[in-house]
Amino acid sequence: MGETRVRIELVESSDRLKYLLFLIMADESETVVKEYIAEGQMFVIVVEGGMVAGVALFLEEAESVELKNIALDPQFRGLGLGKQVIDLSFEIFREQGFRKMVVGTANSSIANLAFYQKAGFRMAEIRKDFFLKYPEPIFEDGIQAVDMVVFERVLQ
């Protein structure tokens, strides 16, 4: 069986709330998601056959773009789709003139820490106590999300 291929399609601002449940998969606070859902560029992740597998939302700032949220339906995880989305987004944002991409994840997100490094990102900074401002505590793998680990990758 061949590799599942994806494409990403820009989502208009008026259609973004349709994908709220995906965004909440990656950012557990609906309140926080609603603060940024209308910003930046949001893409729907589509697999062969036209099925929506997830979403990715990017915020632009000067010469860098931030991968603010990426979420895949659980049935599509572990198939290499996230890496394809990252690679496609590198091309899009490089063509738009951005010089680097940044992404942040919780200190407790062990799988994400590995994923971003495998995708070519390097650790850039730690934002201490970032997740303590969330309305409810977040725990993953028995670890409380307290700090944000920020990664970056040059797009040139």
C-alpha positions as CSV (number, residue, x, y, z in Angstrom):
1,M,0.0,0.0,0.0
2,G,1.3,3.5,-1.0
3,E,1.9,6.5,1.2
4,T,-1.1,8.6,1.9
5,R,-0.7,12.0,0.2
6,V,-2.1,15.3,1.5
7,R,-2.9,18.7,0.1
8,I,-3.6,21.8,2.0
9,E,-6.3,24.4,1.1
10,L,-6.7,27.9,2.4
11,V,-9.7,28.3,4.7
12,E,-11.7,31.6,4.5
13,S,-12.1,33.5,7.7
14,S,-15.9,33.0,7.6
15,D,-15.5,29.2,7.5
16,R,-12.9,28.8,10.3
17,L,-15.3,27.9,13.1
18,K,-16.3,24.8,11.2
19,Y,-12.9,23.4,12.2
20,L,-12.9,24.4,15.8
21,L,-13.0,20.8,17.1
22,F,-9.7,20.1,15.2
23,L,-8.0,23.1,16.7
24,I,-9.1,22.1,20.2
25,M,-7.4,18.7,19.7
26,A,-4.0,20.5,19.6
27,D,-4.8,23.4,22.0
28,E,-7.0,22.1,24.8
29,S,-8.5,25.6,25.7
30,E,-11.4,26.6,23.5
31,T,-11.2,30.1,25.0
32,V,-7.5,30.4,23.9
33,V,-8.3,29.0,20.4
34,K,-11.1,31.5,19.9
35,E,-8.6,34.3,20.6
36,Y,-6.5,33.4,17.5
37,I,-8.8,31.5,15.2
38,A,-9.5,34.5,13.0
39,E,-5.8,35.5,12.6
40,G,-3.2,34.5,10.1
41,Q,-3.6,31.8,7.4
42,M,-5.5,28.6,8.1
43,F,-5.4,25.5,5.9
44,V,-7.5,22.4,5.9
45,I,-5.6,19.2,5.5
46,V,-7.2,17.0,2.8
47,V,-6.3,13.4,2.0
48,E,-6.9,11.5,-1.2
49,G,-10.6,11.1,-1.8
50,G,-11.3,14.6,-0.4
51,M,-11.6,13.6,3.3
52,V,-10.6,16.3,5.8
53,A,-7.9,15.0,8.0
54,G,-7.1,18.1,10.0
55,V,-6.1,21.7,10.0
56,A,-3.1,24.0,10.4
57,L,-3.1,27.6,11.4
58,F,-0.1,30.0,10.9
59,L,0.4,33.5,12.2
60,E,2.7,35.9,10.3
61,E,5.1,38.3,12.1
62,A,7.7,40.4,10.2
63,E,10.1,37.8,8.6
64,S,8.9,34.8,10.5
65,V,5.7,32.7,10.5
66,E,4.5,30.8,13.5
67,L,2.8,27.4,13.3
68,K,0.2,28.2,15.9
69,N,-1.8,25.0,15.7
70,I,-1.7,21.8,13.7
71,A,-4.1,19.0,14.4
72,L,-4.9,15.7,12.7
73,D,-7.9,13.4,13.3
74,P,-6.5,10.5,15.4
75,Q,-7.2,8.0,12.5
76,F,-4.7,9.9,10.4
77,R,-1.9,10.2,12.9
78,G,1.4,8.3,12.5
79,L,1.1,8.1,8.7
80,G,3.5,10.9,7.9
81,L,0.8,13.4,7.1
82,G,2.0,16.0,9.6
83,K,5.5,16.0,8.1
84,Q,4.0,16.5,4.6
85,V,1.9,19.4,5.9
86,I,5.1,21.0,7.4
87,D,7.0,20.5,4.2
88,L,4.2,22.0,2.1
89,S,3.9,24.9,4.4
90,F,7.7,25.6,4.2
91,E,7.3,26.0,0.5
92,I,4.2,28.3,0.7
93,F,5.8,30.6,3.3
94,R,9.2,30.6,1.6
95,E,7.5,31.7,-1.6
96,Q,5.7,34.4,0.5
97,G,9.1,35.8,1.6
98,F,9.3,34.5,5.2
99,R,12.7,33.6,6.4
100,K,11.9,31.3,9.3
101,M,9.1,29.3,10.9
102,V,8.7,29.0,14.6
103,V,6.5,26.6,16.6
104,G,5.9,26.2,20.4
105,T,4.8,23.2,22.3
106,A,4.4,22.3,25.9
107,N,7.2,20.8,28.0
108,S,4.8,17.9,28.6
109,S,4.2,17.1,24.9
110,I,6.8,14.4,24.5
111,A,5.6,13.3,21.0
112,N,5.5,16.9,19.7
113,L,9.0,17.6,21.0
114,A,10.2,14.6,19.0
115,F,8.1,15.4,15.9
116,Y,9.3,19.0,15.5
117,Q,13.0,17.9,15.8
118,K,12.4,15.2,13.2
119,A,10.9,17.9,10.9
120,G,14.1,19.9,11.1
121,F,13.2,22.4,13.8
122,R,15.8,23.4,16.4
123,M,15.1,24.5,20.0
124,A,15.3,28.3,20.3
125,E,13.9,29.3,23.7
126,I,11.8,28.3,26.7
127,R,8.8,30.5,27.7
128,K,8.6,29.8,31.4
129,D,5.1,29.5,33.0
130,F,3.3,30.0,29.6
131,F,0.7,27.3,30.2
132,L,-0.1,28.4,33.8
133,K,-2.3,31.2,32.3
134,Y,-4.6,28.6,30.8
135,P,-8.0,28.4,32.5
136,E,-7.5,24.7,33.4
137,P,-4.2,22.8,34.1
138,I,-3.1,20.6,31.2
139,F,-1.5,17.2,31.9
140,E,0.1,14.9,29.3
141,D,2.0,11.7,30.0
142,G,1.6,12.5,33.7
143,I,3.5,15.8,33.3
144,Q,1.9,19.2,33.8
145,A,2.2,21.6,30.9
146,V,4.0,24.6,32.5
147,D,6.6,25.9,30.0
148,M,6.5,26.3,26.2
149,V,9.4,25.0,24.2
150,V,9.9,27.2,21.1
151,F,11.4,25.7,18.0
152,E,12.5,27.4,14.8
153,R,13.6,26.4,11.3
154,V,15.1,28.6,8.7
155,L,13.1,28.5,5.4
156,Q,15.9,29.5,3.0
